[in-house]
């Protein structure tokens, strides 16, 4: 009942591990797949190794987590064997990649062989990367085009909510040839220690994830569904099966789960059980509820 096709990929369910959580090794990705994820997304990988920011990089705040990791990674080339290992276990793996130019994105993609790519056009705390590129429709279009030119698998564009019109960014990704968009990445935010007056994160600014951002994510998915012809993958603040239903009714074909994994490693199976029961009790399918809020 939960199996679905997403950009020509066959998934056992529409629940996907989001990038940045449990995605830094093959063993971690496989653990999430065995815990019930229908597909997994790697940590964002760049052309060159990157250490990231000094600690503190992650703190808990009311309603979620605030992080500024700085895109630490071993490089796309160094992680290629991990991607292959996950694929060999029969798991659908999506490689998240980043760069500062379309050429860097394309080069990073050229050394990996996942089932699909997710373009990180939305990280809110790495200067020169992510949202610095993803806020410009022209740049988004060029990055998607560059990657599509060098790969023969689906390309997903992960969008930032830190823009005046996410619909314009989504349309640019679609025009560039994206097979799907992922909405949303974290919200740019910060926290200050009131005793010292210093920002708590070493980078000062970070990305807010968790339950607090779900209404923003749902709104973005709803707006994108109104203008796009390609699938939308919702992400942001998913903790329960009800959150998945809400995202799908807004227009998402699948949903990614990130921060919730921190408190519940079995969250995928728990959500899948609730989602399946919800559909069965009402005699509905995933297709029936996708975009339902636009039809009532």
Backbone as a ProteinNet text record, in pm:
[ID]
protein_1_A
[PRIMARY]
XXXXXXXXXXXXXXXXXXXXXXXXXXXXXXXXXXXXXXXXXXXXXXXXXXXXXXXXXXXXXXXXXXXXXXXXXXXXXXXXXXXXXXXXXXXXXXXXXXXXXXXXXXXXXXXXXXXXXXXXXXXXXXXXXXXXXXXXXXXXXXXXXXXXXXXXXXXXXXXXXXXXXXXXXXXXXXXXXXXXXXXXXXXXXXXXXXXXXXXXXXXXXXXXXXXXXXXXXXXXXXXXXXXXXXXXXXXXXXXXXXXXXXXXXXXXXXXXXXXXXXXXXXXXXXXXXXXXXXXXXXXXXXXXXXXXXXXX
[TERTIARY]
81.6	0	85.8	206.9	291.4	397	409.7	510.5	474.6	577.2	552.1	668	642.5	745.7	772.5	899.1	937.6	1055	1035	1135.2	1194.4	1105.7	1139.4	1209	1219.8	1278.4	1166.5	1183.9	1084.4	1117	1026.3	1047.1	944.6	987.2	893.1	795.6	833.9	744.5	795.7	715.5	754.5	834.2	892.9	966.6	1116.3	1184	1324	1407.8	1524.2	1617.2	1668.4	1655.3	1702	1853.7	1912.1	2055.8	2096.1	2215.6	2267.5	2245.8	2162.9	2135.9	2167	2259	2292.8	2333.1	2398.6	2434.4	2582.4	2666.4	2809.8	2890.1	2822.1	2890.7	2792.7	2846.2	2761.1	2685.4	2752.4	2687.8	2570.3	2585.3	2475.9	2358.1	2386.5	2279.7	2206.8	2281.5	2219.9	2134.9	2180.4	2101.6	1966	1962.1	1835.3	1745.3	1806.1	1727.5	1666.5	1744.4	1693.5	1589.6	1593.8	1494.6	1364.1	1360.8	1235.1	1231.4	1342.3	1342.5	1327.3	1244.2	1225.7	1341.9	1420.7	1542.2	1623.5	1750.9	1838.1	1916.1	1943.2	2021.4	2151.2	2261.9	2391.1	2406.1	2505.9	2547.5	2594.5	2583.9	2625.3	2775.5	2807.8	2945	2992.9	3114.6	3171.5	3287.3	3343.2	3453.8	3579.4	3601	3720.7	3681.3	3769.5	3740.7	3720.4	3636.4	3606.2	3586.3	3655.2	3647.6	3521.2	3467.8	3351.6	3391.1	3293.5	3316	3358.6	3423.8	3457.8	3332.9	3343.5	3232.7	3217.1	3094.9	2973.9	2906.6	2859.9	2796.2	2648.2	2604.8	2464.4	2415.7	2300.4	2238	2089	2029.8	1884.6	1819.4	1715.9	1639.2	1492	1411	1267.9	1211	1155	1092.9	1183.6	1311.9	1397.3	1545	1623.9	1769.6	1820.9	1930.7	1997	2137.9	2175.3	2308.1	2378.4	2510.9	2596.8	2720.9	2707.9	2816.7	2926.4	2886.5	2985.8	3016.7	2923.2	2937	3064	3095.4	3211.4	3187.1	3287.4	3271.9	3408.8	3421.5	3550.6	3579.5	3483.9	3482.7	3398.1	3342.2	3257.3	3335.2	3455.3	3536.2	3566.4	3598.2	3630.5	3508.6	3388.8	3266	3205	3263.9	3206.6	3190.7	3287.2	3278.2	3163.1	3136	3022.9	2891.5	2879	2758.4	2740.3	2848.2	2840.3	2800.1	2854.7	2821.9	2673.9	2617.7	2475.5	2390.4	2429.4	2356.5	2358.4	2472.4	2485.6	2393.7	2349.3	2257.1	2111.5	2091	1956.3	1882.2	1955.6	1894.7	1900.4	1791.5	1789.6	1865.9	1975.4	2059.6	2067.3	2046.2	2053.7	2175.7	2261.2	2381.1	2352.8	2369.8	2357.7	2493.7	2495.6	2621.2	2608.3	2724.2	2725.4	2848.6	2845.9	2958.9	2936.7	3038.1	3024.8	2995.5	3007.1	2979.6	2910.9	2845.3	2787	2892.1	3013.2	3120.2	3157.8	3160.4	3194.3	3086.3	2961.4	2852.5	2868.8	2895.5	2907	3024.7	3136.3	3253.4	3228.7	3163	3130.4	3037.9	2941	2847.7	2917.8	3017.5	3082.2	3158.6	3189.5	3267.1	3179.2	3049.1	2956	2858	2805.5	2708.9	2589.5	2514.4	2396	2275.5	2162.7	2038.4	1982.8	2018.4	1975.1	2065.6	2060.5	2136.3	2041	2080.1	2009.8	2107.3	2072.9	2160.2	2132.4	2234.5	2218.2	2230.4	2115.7	2106.5	2044.3	2063	1981.1	2043.4	2164.3	2227.8	2237.5	2186.1	2179.4	2301.1	2404.1	2512.7	2653.1	2667.8	2799.9	2818.1	2899.9	2917.4	2970.1	2902.3	2943.9	2883.7	2807.9	2746.2	2596.7	2528.6	2390.6	2299.2	2240.4	2140.9	2199	2330.8	2392.1	2374.7	2369.6	2344.5	2194.9	2131.5	1991.4	1890.7	1934.1	1841.8	1833.6	1916.6	1923.3	1867.8	1751.8	1692	1786	1861.6	1953.8	2061.8	2116	2219.3	2163.2	2042.1	1977.4	1960	1911	1891.7	2023.4	2129.2	2258.7	2318.7	2303.3	2355.4	2283.5	2151.1	2074.9	2114.5	2124.8	2165.1	2302.3	2396.3	2532.6	2537.2	2460.6	2459.6	2385.2	2274.1	2198.4	2282.3	2376.3	2461.2	2560.2	2589	2693.3	2642.5	2514.5	2461.2	2341.9	2311.6	2196.2	2097.5	2096.1	2000.7	1921	1810.6	1729.2	1807.5	1771.8	1834.8	1726.1	1743.8	1650.9	1719.3	1647.2	1700.7	1640.4	1726.8	1677	1675.2	1557.1	1534.3	1538.2	1576.6	1579.4	1449.2	1402.1	1284.1	1321.2	1451.7	1498.9	1502.1	1390.8	1376.7	1237.9	1221	1090.5	987.9	1033.3	941	1005.4	965.8	1019.1	964	848.6	790.9	882.2	939	1029	1153.8	1204	1322.1	1286.5	1170.1	1125.8	1108.6	1052.7	1035.6	1170.8	1268.6	1402.5	1465	1446.3	1498.6	1431.6	1300.5	1227.5	1274.6	1293.1	1341.1	1480.9	1561.4	1695.5	1698.3	1584.3	1576.5	1564.5	1543.3	1529.9	1414.5	1435.5	1332.4	1237.7	1282.3	1200.5	1264.1	1185.6	1241.7	1215.9	1304.8	1292.5	1273.4	1167.7	1137.8	1091.6	1165.9	1261.5	1388.1	1492.1	1606.7	1577.8	1674.9	1653.7	1636	1576.9	1558	1679.4	1727.7	1841.3	1800.5	1880.8	1842.3	1966.7	1946.6	2058.4	2008	2101	2070.8	2185.2	2153.1	2252.4	2251.2	2368.2	2383.3	2360.4	2254	2219.4	2314.4	2393.6	2486.8	2615.5	2657.9	2781	2754.5	2637.2	2605.8	2659.4	2725.9	2784.5	2686.1	2687.2	2613.1	2662.9	2573.7	2612.9	2688.5	2641.8	2710.4	2839.2	2943.1	3070.8	3056.2	2965.7	2944.5	2841.6	2791.7	2686.2	2550.3	2540	2413.5	2411.3	2293.6	2278.8	2147	2114.9	1989.2	1897.1	1775.8	1676.2	1601	1599	1522.8	1432.4	1347.5	1259.2	1116.4	1034.8	889.9	852.7	933.9	899.3	888.6	958.9	959.5	857.4	783.6	690	585.9	524	426.6	487.2	614.3	681.3	700.8	744.2	763.7	635.1	526.9	397.6	353.1	371.5	335.3	415.9	545	630.5	590.3	562.9	520	389.2	297.2	168	188	272.1	296.3	364.4	459.5	530	436.6	346.7	252.4	163.5	137.2	51.7	116.4	250.7	318.1	405.8	440.8	533.9	464.3	531.5	484	562.6	671.8	756.3	721.8	758.5	726.3	795.3	733.5	786.7	806.9	922.4	950.1	949.3	861.1	850.8	948.5	997.5	1087.9	1087	1094.1	1097.7	998.8	1047.1	961.9	873.1	907.6	824.7	861.3	762.7	782.6	683.4	565.9	459	397.6	315.8	253.9	160	100.2	10.7	84.9	211.3	291.7	311.8	331.9	348.6	221.9	107.6	-21.1	-40.4	-4.9	-21	65.7	191.1	279.7	226.5	176.5	126.5	0.7	-85.5	-205.8	-170.2	-58	-10.5	46.2	84.4	134.5	259.2	313.6	435.9	406.3	495.5	485.3	557.8	654.3	730	773.3	822.5	859.7	991.3	1079.7	1206	1196	1272.3	1272.3	1416	1439.7	1575.4	1587.7	1556.7	1579.5	1510	1396	1321.8	1401.7	1497.2	1580.7	1663.6	1696.1	1778.2	1709.4	1578.6	1505.8	1447.7	1435.2	1371.9	1432	1525	1592.2	1496.6	1382.1	1283.4	1168.6	1190.2	1082.1	1021.2	1101.7	1048.8	944	973.7	877.2	753.6	772.1	656.8	564.1	623.1	542.6	476.5	549.9	493.5	371.6	378.6	265.5	143.1	164.2	52.7	-4.9	83	37.7	-43.1	4	-67.2	-204	-210.1	-338.5	-435.9	-386.1	-469.2	-530.7	-449.7	-498.2	-597.7	-566.5	-652.4	-788.7	-791.2	-918.1	-1009.2	-949.9	-1029.1	-1042.2	-984.1	-992.7	-923.5	-812.1	-739.5	-604.5	-545.6	-410.4	-322.7	-193.6	-102.8	-140.1	-178	-217.8	-341.4	-433.6	-556.2	-529.7	-430.7	-408.7	-307.7	-230.3	-130.7	-200.1	-178	-239	-384.4	-435.2	-577.7	-621	-534.2	-570.6	-596.7	-555	-579.8	-711.3	-774	-895.4	-1019.7	-1007.2	-1125.6	-1177.8
-120.5	0	126.8	116.8	234.6	244	141.7	146.8	255.7	318.6	427.7	442.5	516.2	547.6	697.2	732.7	872.7	899.2	981.7	1008.7	877.6	784.7	653.9	559.7	599.2	513.6	441.1	311	231.5	229.5	283.5	289.2	202.3	136.8	53.2	138.8	262.4	358.3	498.7	602	738.8	812.3	738.6	798.5	788.5	902.8	910.3	974.4	917.1	980.3	1109.3	1220.7	1349.7	1360.4	1442.6	1465.5	1533	1497.7	1563.2	1486.9	1382.9	1300.9	1156.1	1095	953.3	923.6	1020.5	1000.1	1010.3	998	1019.8	892.2	778.2	651.8	552	449.6	345.3	272.7	245.9	172.5	249.9	382.7	463.6	466.1	481.2	481.5	347.7	238.2	106.2	84.8	138	127.4	193.3	308.8	378.1	302.5	242.1	163	42.3	-22.3	-137.8	-97.7	29	78.8	118.9	107.4	130.2	240.1	312.2	420.1	362.8	428	383	419.2	518.7	560.7	643	661.1	737.5	840.9	955.4	1062.5	1079.2	1085.9	1102	1242.2	1257.3	1389.7	1463.7	1596.3	1671.3	1655.8	1625.7	1597.9	1701.7	1748.5	1848.2	1792.5	1877.5	1836.8	1807.2	1881.2	1866	1836.7	1773.5	1751.6	1885.2	1883.9	2007.2	1971.9	2043.3	2013.2	2068.7	2176.1	2235.7	2333.1	2378.8	2480.6	2418.1	2496.3	2446.8	2437.7	2363.4	2354.4	2485.8	2511.3	2430.2	2445.7	2333.3	2333.9	2295.1	2231.3	2190.1	2217.5	2280.2	2299.3	2271.6	2234.8	2214.9	2345.7	2383.4	2503	2463.5	2553.8	2523.2	2494.9	2376.8	2341.3	2273.6	2250.3	2182.1	2191.1	2181.8	2187.7	2304.8	2363.1	2470.2	2422.8	2418.2	2367.6	2453.9	2456.2	2517.9	2430.1	2323.5	2227.8	2277.1	2354	2402.7	2305.8	2214.2	2117.6	2031.8	1976.1	1887.3	1760	1714.6	1593.3	1548.7	1420.3	1367.3	1393.7	1446.6	1472.7	1365.7	1403.5	1311.7	1188.8	1210.6	1098	999.2	1050.5	963.2	885.3	938.5	873.5	780.3	773.4	694.8	548	491.6	350.4	326.5	421.3	407.5	403.5	487.9	488.1	351.8	296.9	166.7	57.9	62.6	-38.8	-36.7	82.9	94.8	42.2	76.4	27.8	-124.6	-183.6	-328.6	-401.2	-331.3	-390.8	-374.9	-323.4	-307.5	-185.2	-90.4	32	143	217	332.3	445.6	489.8	591.9	715.4	830	959.2	1032.2	1079.6	1152	1301.7	1361.3	1507.3	1567.7	1665.4	1728.8	1881	1947.3	2093	2144.3	2272.5	2337.9	2487.5	2561.6	2707	2757.4	2668	2702.9	2584.6	2607.6	2494.9	2389.5	2433.5	2340.2	2250.4	2307.6	2226.7	2122.6	2161.8	2065.2	1950.5	1985.1	1883.5	1790.1	1844.6	1762	1668.6	1718.9	1633.8	1520.4	1551.4	1449.2	1344.1	1385	1294.7	1180	1189.8	1083.8	992.4	1014.4	933.8	860.6	747.8	670.5	628.6	724	691.3	663.9	637	621.6	757.4	861.9	998.1	1095.6	1221.2	1326.5	1426.6	1479.2	1590.6	1707.6	1817.6	1934	2023.6	2041.3	2126.3	2272	2331.5	2472	2553.5	2507.1	2563.4	2569.8	2519.8	2528.9	2676.5	2715	2857.7	2915	2831.6	2881.2	2863.8	2820.8	2804.7	2911.2	3010	3123	3077.5	3122.5	3087.3	2959.4	2889.6	2762.8	2767.1	2657.2	2641.9	2755.9	2818.9	2923.6	3046.6	3067.4	3181.1	3165.5	3040.9	3011.7	2993.1	2920.8	2882.4	2993.7	3113.9	3227.7	3300.2	3260.1	3324.3	3229.5	3259.8	3170	3135.4	3232.2	3207.9	3107.3	3123.7	3032.2	2891.4	2882.7	2752.8	2682.1	2754.9	2698.3	2647.2	2724.7	2687.8	2565.6	2557	2441.9	2314.4	2321.1	2202.1	2158.7	2252.7	2221.7	2155.4	2208.5	2155.8	2011.3	1980.1	1843	1750.1	1795.9	1713.4	1677.2	1762.2	1736.8	1622.8	1589.4	1489.4	1362	1355.2	1234.6	1181.5	1055	994.2	936.4	994.7	955.3	1079.2	1060.8	1176.1	1277.7	1403.6	1513	1588.1	1594.3	1667.9	1796	1905.2	2032	2061.1	2072.8	2103.3	2254	2306.2	2450.3	2512	2637.1	2712.1	2788.1	2794.5	2876.4	3021.9	3049.5	3183.5	3275.3	3280.5	3362.6	3427	3529.3	3595.6	3513.5	3432.2	3348.8	3214.1	3111.5	2978.8	2924.3	2975.3	2931	2969.3	3089.7	3134.5	3047.4	3007	2920.9	2781.8	2732.6	2602	2599.2	2704.2	2712.8	2716.3	2785.7	2789.9	2651.1	2576	2439.1	2352.8	2366.4	2290.1	2326.4	2453.4	2499	2445.8	2427	2373.8	2224.7	2158.7	2016.1	1928.4	1986.3	1907.2	1808.1	1688.9	1585.4	1596.8	1666.9	1690.6	1802	1858.3	1954.1	1901.7	1938	1900.9	2029.6	2035.4	2158.4	2118.5	2164.6	2274.4	2234	2317	2304.9	2387.4	2397.2	2465.5	2616.8	2676.9	2821.9	2887.4	2994.3	3065.5	3124.3	3094.6	3135.5	3148.5	3193.3	3201.4	3198.7	3174.2	3176.4	3246.4	3320.5	3398	3357.3	3340.2	3310.2	3440.6	3445.9	3571.3	3604.8	3508.9	3534.2	3599.8	3562.9	3621.1	3723	3712.3	3799.6	3749.9	3633.5	3579.6	3488	3490	3387.6	3249.4	3153.5	3021.1	2941.3	2941.3	2867.9	2939.9	2862.4	2922.2	3006.3	2965.5	3038.4	3151.5	3170.7	3268.3	3226.1	3212.2	3174.9	3025.7	2968.4	2827.4	2800.5	2674.4	2634.8	2570	2619.7	2565	2451	2336	2220.9	2173.4	2075.9	2022.7	2070.9	2036.3	2060.1	2204.8	2298.9	2440.5	2484.7	2416.2	2463.1	2392.1	2296	2222	2311.1	2407.3	2492.1	2568.2	2606.3	2673.4	2575.8	2453.8	2353.1	2319.6	2303.8	2271.4	2384.9	2506.9	2621.2	2623.9	2597.5	2599.1	2489.5	2370	2260.9	2297.7	2355.3	2395.3	2494.9	2595	2696.4	2635.7	2546.6	2484.5	2396.7	2326.1	2238.6	2317.5	2441.6	2527	2562.5	2558.7	2609.1	2506.1	2395.8	2300.5	2180.2	2122.8	2000.2	1878.5	1900.7	1791.6	1759	1638.7	1599.5	1686.8	1693.2	1766.5	1667.7	1675.4	1595.9	1691.1	1669.1	1757.4	1718.2	1817.5	1789.7	1907.4	1875.6	1980.5	1954.8	1912.7	1898.5	1776.6	1672.1	1550.5	1462.3	1438	1353.3	1238.3	1256.6	1157.2	1133.5	1027.1	996.6	1108.6	1178.1	1288.7	1399.2	1419.2	1520.2	1481.9	1353	1304.9	1327.1	1295.6	1315.4	1462.7	1550.6	1694	1740.4	1696.8	1732.4	1679.4	1555.9	1498.4	1569.3	1605.4	1679.2	1816.3	1871.1	1999	1982.2	1857.2	1832.6	1747.5	1701.9	1621.4	1478.6	1425.2	1285.8	1192.6	1246.3	1171.7	1271.5	1220.4	1306.7	1259.2	1353.6	1321.2	1346.6	1266.8	1276.5	1292.2	1394.3	1420.3	1425	1538.7	1558.9	1455.2	1403.2	1305.7	1178.7	1149.6	1030.1	1038.9	1161.5	1180.7	1123.7	1139	1091.4	952.4	906.4	776.5	715	621.5	558.7	472.9	437.2	354.1	438.4	567.7	657.6	621.6	568.6	534	424	318.8	209.6	252.6	336.3	383.7	468.4	557.2	642.4	560.6	466.2	382.5	306.3	254.3	179.9	269.6	389.3	481.6	528.4	555.3	601.5	493.9	371.2	261	238.8	248	230.1	342.2	463.4	578.1	557.2	516.2	494.7	378.8	270.4	151.5	180.8	250.8	280	366.8	448.8	541.2	496.1	383.6	332.8	423.4	483	576.8	520.7	583.7	550.7	675.3	656.6	771.5	873.3	825.7	915.7	996.2	933.6	1002.5	1123.6	1111.2	1221.5	1323.6	1289.1	1383.1	1502.3	1620.1	1742.2	1760.8	1681.5	1687.5	1827	1899.5	2032.6	2131.8	2096.3	2182.9	2148.3	2040	1991.9	2000.3	2042.8	2045.8	2189.1
0	0	0	57.5	67.6	-41.5	-123.5	-229.5	-329.9	-386.1	-479.1	-576.2	-683.9	-782.2	-775.7	-759.8	-747.8	-840.9	-940.9	-1045.8	-1097.8	-1128	-1184.1	-1086.5	-960.7	-857.8	-783.6	-764.6	-693.8	-545.1	-463.7	-319.8	-247.2	-140	-63.8	15.7	41.5	105.6	73.6	96.7	58.6	165.4	260	371.8	345.3	342.1	301.4	411.2	437.9	531.3	471.1	544.4	496	506.5	422.4	426.6	556.8	606.9	725.7	854.8	851.2	969.4	934.8	1005.4	984.7	839.8	776.1	635.3	608.2	713.1	695	674.1	666.3	639.5	581.9	515.1	459	569.5	681	790	848	860.7	913.3	816.7	688.8	588.2	585.7	594.3	594.4	719.6	830.3	953.6	937.1	872.1	850.4	752.8	651.8	557	627.5	713.1	787.8	890.3	931.1	1026.8	958.2	824.5	754.4	651.9	631.3	531.6	390.9	309.7	171.7	82.4	122.7	52.2	151.1	120.3	210.5	130.6	194.8	132.7	211.7	141.4	207	266.7	350	392.5	268.7	266.1	147.7	122.9	-2.9	-42.9	-143.1	-124	-213.6	-294.1	-375.7	-462.7	-381.8	-272.6	-189.8	-45.4	31.6	174.1	244.9	348.1	420.6	568.2	656.8	799	864	814.4	877.4	986.1	1062.7	1164.2	1297.7	1383.1	1516.7	1603.6	1713	1807.7	1884.6	1933.3	1921.5	1784.5	1732	1600.4	1604.7	1713.3	1725.2	1866.6	1878.8	2008.9	1997	2108.9	2113.2	2154.9	2082.3	2114.8	2123.3	2171.4	2181.2	2042.8	2026.3	1899	1799.8	1835.8	1738.1	1768	1663.2	1671.5	1588.7	1635.2	1561.7	1533.1	1404.2	1372.2	1269.2	1281.4	1180.4	1170.5	1092.7	1079.9	985.7	883.8	788.1	676	647.8	538.1	548.1	666.6	676.4	595.9	521.3	442.4	390.5	356.5	311.9	165.1	91.1	-53.6	-122.3	-232.5	-308.6	-352.5	-399.5	-447.7	-335.8	-216.3	-103.7	-54.7	-80.5	-32.1	-136.3	-254.1	-363.6	-326.2	-253.7	-214.9	-118.7	-30.8	61.5	-14.9	-116.9	-199.2	-265.8	-319.1	-385.6	-287.5	-167.5	-67.2	-32.6	-18.3	13.8	-102.4	-222.8	-340.7	-348.7	-317.6	-325.7	-229.4	-125.3	-28.7	-72.1	-193.3	-245.2	-194.8	-138.5	-84.1	-188	-201.3	-291.6	-223.2	-284.8	-223.5	-311.8	-250.4	-319.2	-264.4	-351.3	-309.7	-307.5	-191	-178.3	-211.2	-300	-338.2	-329.4	-311.6	-308.3	-380.8	-412.6	-477	-474.9	-516.3	-520	-660.9	-760.5	-899.8	-967.4	-1080.6	-1154.4	-1189.3	-1221.2	-1257.9	-1140.8	-1019.3	-902.6	-873.9	-889.8	-873.6	-974	-1097.4	-1202.7	-1176.7	-1133.5	-1105.8	-987.6	-885.5	-770.8	-813.2	-897.8	-945.5	-1030.5	-1105	-1201	-1136.2	-1007	-941.3	-856.7	-859.9	-781.7	-872.6	-824.3	-903.4	-816.8	-763.6	-683.5	-773.2	-711.4	-787.8	-830.3	-755.1	-787.2	-712.4	-755.3	-688.6	-625.7	-509.6	-448.7	-443.2	-507.3	-513.3	-393.7	-308.7	-191.4	-234.4	-260.4	-299.8	-188	-63.5	42.5	180.6	200.2	332	372.4	490.4	524.6	597	621.6	705.8	648.5	524.1	463.6	355.8	383.1	292.3	156.4	51.4	-84.1	-135.6	-51.3	-89.5	-58.2	-87.9	-45.5	-82.8	20.2	-2.1	-70.1	-57.9	-128.3	-279.5	-325.2	-466.9	-490.6	-398.5	-416.6	-406.9	-368	-363.7	-497.3	-592.5	-723.7	-830.1	-888.3	-987.1	-1102.6	-1150.6	-1261.6	-1222.2	-1102.4	-1055.5	-1036.8	-983.4	-964.4	-1098.2	-1195.4	-1329	-1386.6	-1370.9	-1426.8	-1357.3	-1225.2	-1152	-1194	-1200.6	-1240.7	-1381.6	-1473.2	-1611	-1614.4	-1537.4	-1537.8	-1490.8	-1387.4	-1336.4	-1431.5	-1486.2	-1580.9	-1703	-1736.9	-1853.9	-1832.4	-1705.9	-1680.8	-1614.3	-1580.9	-1517.1	-1595.8	-1572.2	-1639.7	-1539.1	-1419	-1315.7	-1274.2	-1201.8	-1161.3	-1078	-1094.5	-1020.1	-943.4	-812.4	-726.8	-680	-675.2	-626.2	-489.6	-387	-252.7	-232.9	-202.8	-202.9	-63.1	-59.5	65.8	87.6	212.3	242.7	268.6	273.3	308.3	186.4	115.7	-5.1	-4.1	-86.7	-92.2	-168.9	-266.2	-344.2	-374.7	-300	-325.9	-457.4	-499.9	-627.3	-744.1	-738.2	-844.4	-849.5	-733.8	-729.2	-781.2	-742.4	-790.6	-940.8	-995.9	-1141.2	-1211.9	-1153.7	-1212.6	-1214.8	-1106.8	-1101.8	-1208.2	-1221.5	-1322.5	-1463.1	-1488.1	-1619.2	-1649	-1544.1	-1562.6	-1588.6	-1570.6	-1597.6	-1475.1	-1356.9	-1234.8	-1248.1	-1196.2	-1199.3	-1080.2	-974.9	-856.1	-775.5	-684.6	-588.6	-448	-358	-217.6	-138.7	-57.8	16.7	157.6	258	254.9	330.1	318.5	407.3	533.1	620.1	747.5	732.7	835.1	839.6	905.8	847.3	905.5	1040.2	1144.6	1279.8	1367.9	1490.9	1583.6	1727.3	1819.4	1962	2033.5	2141	2215.2	2362.2	2417	2559.2	2637.2	2713.9	2781.1	2895.9	2939.9	3049.7	3000.3	2879.2	2825	2715.4	2652.8	2540.8	2408.2	2410.1	2287.2	2214	2080.6	2006.3	2048	2060.6	2110.2	2005.1	1881.5	1776.1	1738.3	1711	1671.5	1546	1458.6	1333.5	1348.4	1469.2	1500.7	1445.9	1314.7	1252.4	1219.9	1223.5	1191	1123	1109	1047	1148.3	1158.6	1251	1184.4	1251.3	1203.7	1315.9	1286.8	1389	1374.3	1473.5	1466.4	1437.3	1484.4	1468.6	1323.3	1232.4	1094.3	1004.8	1060	974.9	906.3	975.1	905.4	788	799.7	688.9	573.2	605.9	502.3	429	504.6	443.6	350.7	395.6	311.4	183.1	193.1	73.8	-24.4	27.2	-60.1	-129.4	-54.5	-111.3	-226.1	-204.4	-307.3	-430.1	-407.8	-519.7	-603	-536.3	-606.7	-703.1	-668	-750.9	-884.9	-891.9	-1011.8	-1083.7	-1017.1	-1077.2	-1140.2	-1238.5	-1302.6	-1255.2	-1182.4	-1135.5	-990.1	-943.5	-805.4	-701.4	-584.5	-470.5	-356.2	-292.2	-173.2	-55.4	40	155	264	338.3	450.2	546	675.6	776.6	888.1	1004.6	1121.3	1124.1	1048.6	1048	1167.7	1253.3	1371.1	1379.1	1321.5	1330.7	1193	1182.1	1053.2	1010	1107	1072.5	996.5	1030	960.4	814.2	789.6	652.6	572.6	631.5	563.9	529.3	622.3	599	481.6	480.1	370	236.7	237.5	112.8	65.7	157.8	119.1	62.1	105.9	50.5	-89.3	-123.8	-258.3	-269.2	-157.3	-161.3	-207.6	-290.2	-333.4	-237.3	-164.5	-64.7	41.8	154.6	266.3	326.2	353.2	418.5	568.2	643.5	789.2	835.9	920.2	965.3	1116	1176.5	1320.1	1407.6	1364.2	1445.1	1469.8	1381.7	1397.4	1525	1568	1687.4	1810.9	1819.6	1937.7	1918.7	1795	1768.8	1643.5	1660.9	1547.4	1464.7	1523.6	1453.5	1398	1384.4	1344.7	1209.7	1117.7	985.1	994.2	1068.2	1079.4	1156.5	1259	1335.5	1248.3	1170.2	1083	972.1	915.7	808.4	858	980.2	1037.1	1051.7	1105.1	1122.5	991.1	894.2	762.6	691.5	698.9	632.7	695.3	826.7	895.5	858.7	851.6	814.1	675.6	579.7	443.2	437.2	507	504.4	564.2	675.6	743	657.5	572.2	490.1	344.9	312.4	176.5	76	117.5	32.6	-9.9	-111.5	-154.7	-139.6	-157.2	-152.9	-260.1	-376	-484.5	-446.8	-373.7	-333.8	-246.4	-156.8	-62.9	-114.1	-216.8	-267.7	-332	-278.1	-332.1	-296.6	-201.9	-167.9	-123.7	-55.7	-6.8	-120.1	-241.3	-357	-426	-382.5	-452.4	-367.3	-243.4	-156.2	-143.5
[MASK]
++++++++++++++++++++++++++++++++++++++++++++++++++++++++++++++++++++++++++++++++++++++++++++++++++++++++++++++++++++++++++++++++++++++++++++++++++++++++++++++++++++++++++++++++++++++++++++++++++++++++++++++++++++++++++++++++++++++++++++++++++++++++++++++++++++++++++++++++++++++++++++++++++++++++

